[in-house]
């Protein structure tokens, strides 16, 4: 299993994909081999979920997307309203209203020569929006995810800042492979100092004696769902700490769970073959209920109801 497991939906076989303003069948959605995203992983992306016609926490996702693009001098080519319009156009073309996952991708565009320098991308950015009918499988909530600690780490900010949701995901792919080869669902990645950090695909939390712990956030993707969980804990008298902690504390946790836009909160059953807690997850269950309410409030706000 993996945190992005979803049952097959045959409607996804004929989805239309947004490609630089056009809507094309998935079989015909292609980019140039000279595209900087294909050639170098030079681009940024966002994952979002559609609920009742609204993108949950849209402003938070756009904050991260536009900040990331600015940090690497990547011209989006559209403002936030333009991105919203492109998303609305794609959803409408596919008849999508809820239980939809979107991957919004932007690259620096097509290069005139197959080399690294950004100035070789001269035709403007490539914007792609993939939307699929998709929701997490129910069995993830009962069985939980298995993790294996992997040697691959998230790097220091001056190598490649892990806060970037970039197309350059090779380090995470390597971590995923290492976990798979160890017989686990996902890889638990440490930070450069050996403290527990994140998984190859999601942010990681543990619960000890009623308190929620997560990493400092210095060496991991600062996920939108991660921040919402932290904010919900603070607003509802659940002790929460962003701190350095080792595998020793993780192995001895009462609960552990992952956060991400697709799966929201996904329980962790074991780490390195060691079962986490007794299988009861009261703190995570409370956070899940609070998070569902928060989504409903955000959708209601966006709908003007």
C-alpha positions in Angstrom: 0.0 0.0 0.0 0.9 3.7 -0.3 -0.7 6.9 0.9 -1.8 7.7 -2.6 -3.6 4.4 -3.2 -7.0 4.8 -4.7 -9.5 2.5 -6.3 -9.6 2.6 -10.1 -12.2 4.9 -11.5 -12.9 4.2 -15.2 -13.9 7.8 -15.8 -10.2 8.7 -15.5 -9.5 6.8 -18.8 -11.0 9.7 -20.8 -10.2 12.8 -18.8 -9.3 16.0 -20.5 -6.0 17.6 -19.5 -5.2 21.3 -19.5 -2.1 22.0 -21.5 -1.1 25.6 -22.0 -4.7 26.7 -22.4 -6.0 23.8 -24.4 -8.0 20.8 -23.2 -6.8 17.5 -24.7 -7.5 13.9 -24.1 -5.1 12.3 -21.7 -3.7 10.1 -24.6 -2.9 13.2 -26.5 -1.5 15.3 -23.7 2.2 15.6 -24.6 5.1 18.0 -24.0 8.3 18.4 -26.0 11.4 16.4 -25.2 13.0 19.8 -25.1 10.8 20.9 -22.2 12.8 22.0 -19.2 10.6 19.9 -16.9 11.3 16.7 -18.8 15.0 17.5 -19.4 16.0 18.8 -16.0 13.1 18.6 -13.5 13.0 22.4 -13.7 9.5 23.3 -12.5 7.1 23.5 -9.5 3.8 21.8 -8.8 0.9 21.7 -6.4 -1.5 18.9 -5.4 -5.1 20.0 -4.4 -8.4 18.4 -3.7 -11.8 19.4 -4.9 -14.8 19.3 -2.5 -18.2 20.4 -3.7 -16.8 22.5 -6.4 -14.2 24.3 -4.3 -10.5 23.7 -3.9 -9.7 23.1 -0.3 -7.3 25.7 1.2 -6.8 27.3 -2.2 -5.1 30.4 -0.9 -2.6 28.4 1.1 -1.7 26.3 -2.0 -1.3 29.4 -4.1 0.9 31.1 -1.5 3.3 28.2 -1.7 3.1 27.9 -5.5 3.8 31.5 -6.3 6.4 31.9 -3.6 8.2 28.8 -4.9 8.1 30.0 -8.5 9.4 33.5 -7.4 12.2 31.9 -5.5 13.5 30.2 -8.6 12.7 33.1 -11.0 10.0 31.1 -12.8 7.4 33.2 -14.5 4.0 31.7 -13.9 2.4 33.6 -16.8 -0.9 33.9 -14.9 -2.0 35.5 -11.7 -4.0 33.7 -9.0 -7.3 34.5 -10.8 -5.9 33.1 -14.0 -4.9 29.9 -12.3 -8.3 29.6 -10.7 -9.9 30.1 -14.1 -7.8 27.4 -15.6 -8.7 25.0 -12.8 -12.4 25.8 -13.2 -12.2 25.3 -17.0 -10.6 21.9 -16.5 -13.0 20.8 -13.8 -16.0 21.9 -15.9 -14.7 20.1 -19.0 -14.5 16.9 -17.0 -17.8 17.3 -15.2 -15.9 17.2 -11.8 -17.4 18.4 -8.6 -16.0 16.5 -5.6 -13.6 13.6 -4.7 -11.1 15.0 -7.3 -7.4 15.3 -7.0 -5.5 17.8 -9.1 -1.8 18.1 -10.0 -1.0 21.6 -11.2 2.4 21.6 -12.9 4.5 24.5 -14.2 7.9 24.2 -16.0 10.2 26.8 -17.4 9.1 25.7 -20.8 10.7 24.4 -24.0 14.4 24.9 -24.6 16.1 25.9 -27.8 19.1 23.5 -27.0 19.3 20.5 -24.7 21.4 22.2 -22.0 21.0 23.5 -18.5 21.0 27.3 -18.6 17.5 28.8 -17.9 18.0 31.4 -20.7 17.6 28.5 -23.2 13.9 28.3 -22.3 12.7 31.1 -24.5 9.1 30.3 -25.4 7.4 30.8 -22.0 6.4 28.4 -19.3 4.5 25.1 -19.8 1.4 24.8 -17.6 -0.3 21.4 -17.2 -3.3 20.5 -15.0 -4.2 16.9 -14.4 -7.5 16.2 -12.6 -8.6 12.7 -11.7 -11.6 11.2 -9.9 -9.8 9.9 -6.9 -10.2 9.3 -3.1 -8.1 7.3 -0.7 -9.0 3.6 -0.2 -10.7 2.9 3.1 -8.3 0.1 4.0 -5.5 2.6 4.6 -7.4 3.8 7.7 -7.7 0.4 9.3 -4.4 -1.3 8.2 -2.1 1.7 8.3 1.1 2.3 6.4 4.4 0.5 7.1 7.6 2.6 7.1 11.2 1.8 6.8 14.0 4.2 7.8 16.1 4.8 4.7 19.6 6.2 4.1 18.4 8.8 1.7 18.0 12.2 3.5 16.4 15.5 2.7 19.2 18.0 2.0 20.3 21.3 3.5 18.6 24.4 2.2 21.8 25.4 0.3 21.8 22.2 -1.7 18.2 21.9 -2.7 15.7 23.4 -0.2 13.2 20.7 0.7 10.5 23.4 1.0 10.4 23.5 -2.8 7.6 21.4 -4.3 9.7 21.0 -7.3 9.7 18.5 -10.2 13.2 17.5 -9.1 12.1 14.5 -7.0 14.9 12.0 -7.5 15.9 12.0 -3.8 12.3 11.1 -2.8 12.1 8.5 -5.6 15.4 6.9 -4.3 13.9 6.9 -0.7 10.8 5.2 -2.0 12.8 2.5 -3.8 14.9 2.0 -0.6 11.7 1.5 1.4 10.2 -0.9 -1.1 13.4 -2.9 -1.2 13.2 -3.1 2.6 9.6 -4.4 2.4 7.8 -1.3 3.5 5.2 1.0 2.0 7.1 4.3 2.3 10.5 5.5 3.4 11.0 7.5 6.7 13.7 10.0 5.9 16.0 11.6 8.4 17.3 15.2 8.3 21.0 15.9 7.8 21.6 15.7 11.6 19.9 12.3 12.0 16.6 13.5 13.4 13.3 12.1 12.2 12.1 14.3 9.3 9.5 13.2 6.8 8.6 10.4 4.5 9.3 10.3 0.8 5.8 11.5 0.0 4.2 13.0 3.2 4.8 14.8 6.4 5.2 12.7 9.5 3.8 13.0 13.0 3.9 11.0 16.2 1.9 11.1 19.4 3.5 10.5 22.8 1.5 10.7 26.0 -1.3 12.8 24.3 1.2 15.3 22.7 1.7 15.6 19.0 5.3 15.9 17.7 6.5 16.7 14.2 9.9 17.8 12.8 11.1 21.3 13.0 10.1 21.8 9.3 13.6 23.1 8.5 14.4 20.1 6.1 11.0 19.0 4.8 8.2 20.1 2.6 6.1 22.5 4.7 2.8 20.8 3.7 -0.5 22.7 3.7 -2.1 19.8 5.6 0.9 19.7 8.0 0.3 23.3 8.9 -3.5 22.8 9.3 -2.9 19.9 11.7 -0.5 22.0 13.8 -3.0 25.0 13.8 -5.9 22.7 14.7 -3.9 21.2 17.7 -3.1 24.7 19.0 -6.7 25.9 18.6 -8.1 22.8 20.4 -5.8 22.4 23.4 -3.9 19.4 21.9 -0.2 19.9 22.8 1.9 20.1 19.7 5.6 20.5 19.2 7.8 21.1 16.1 11.1 19.7 17.4 14.1 17.6 16.8 13.5 14.0 17.9 15.2 10.6 17.1 14.0 7.2 16.0 14.1 6.2 19.7 11.1 8.5 20.4 9.4 7.4 17.1 9.6 3.7 17.9 8.1 4.3 21.3 5.2 6.5 20.1 1.6 5.7 21.0 0.5 6.7 17.6 2.0 7.9 14.3 0.4 9.3 11.2 1.2 11.0 7.9 -0.3 14.1 6.5 -0.8 15.2 2.9 -3.4 16.8 0.6 -4.5 13.5 -0.9 -4.8 11.3 2.2 -5.3 14.0 4.8 -4.2 11.9 7.8 -3.0 8.3 7.3 -2.1 6.1 10.2 1.3 4.4 10.5 1.2 0.8 11.6 4.9 0.1 12.0 8.4 1.6 11.6 11.2 -0.7 10.7 9.0 -3.7 11.7 8.2 -2.3 15.1 4.5 -1.9 15.8 3.4 1.6 16.8 1.4 1.7 20.0 -1.5 -0.7 20.5 -3.4 0.1 17.3 -5.7 2.6 19.1 -5.5 6.1 17.6 -7.6 8.4 19.7 -5.6 11.6 19.1 -5.4 11.0 15.3 -9.1 10.3 15.2 -9.8 13.6 17.0 -7.5 15.5 14.5 -9.3 13.8 11.6 -12.7 15.0 12.8 -11.4 18.5 13.3 -9.8 18.5 9.9 -13.0 17.4 8.2 -14.8 20.2 9.9 -12.1 22.7 8.8 -12.5 21.6 5.2 -16.3 22.1 5.5 -15.8 25.6 6.9 -13.3 26.5 4.1 -15.7 25.2 1.4 -18.6 27.1 3.0 -16.5 30.3 3.1 -15.5 30.0 -0.6 -19.1 29.2 -1.6 -20.3 32.3 0.3 -22.9 30.3 2.1 
